[in-house]
Amino acid sequence: EPAPLAPPQCFVRLDLDSKRKVDEWFAGERRFVDDFVLVEKNSRKEAEEPGDETGVWLLAPIFDSETKTSSFIVLDGQDLSAGPVFEAQLSSHMPWGLHG
């Protein structure tokens, strides 16, 4: 039976050749991730090899349903599991799933 549907709570990097999960960051209980943007790092030298897709910053909003607060996080594409390298709390919450 499929798992119940719920808002996404993590970012995952998959190896499409092996179909295996290679990296993951879990936002936490009652914290929901939303649409993200990938920003290439300043220098391709920061990537492990030319064309390496991990040479990016992942920027995303997070909604904490427990505290009713929102923030933006920045994750290093080379090590999602290390968690945010930066998190900025917003002065007011942004509803999860807000598009506009």
Secondary structure, DSSP 8 states (H G I E B T S, - for coil): ---------EEEEEETTTTEEEEEEE--TTEEE---EEEE-S-GGGSSSTT-TTSEEEEEEEEETTTTEEEEEEEETT-GGG--SEEEE-SS---TT---
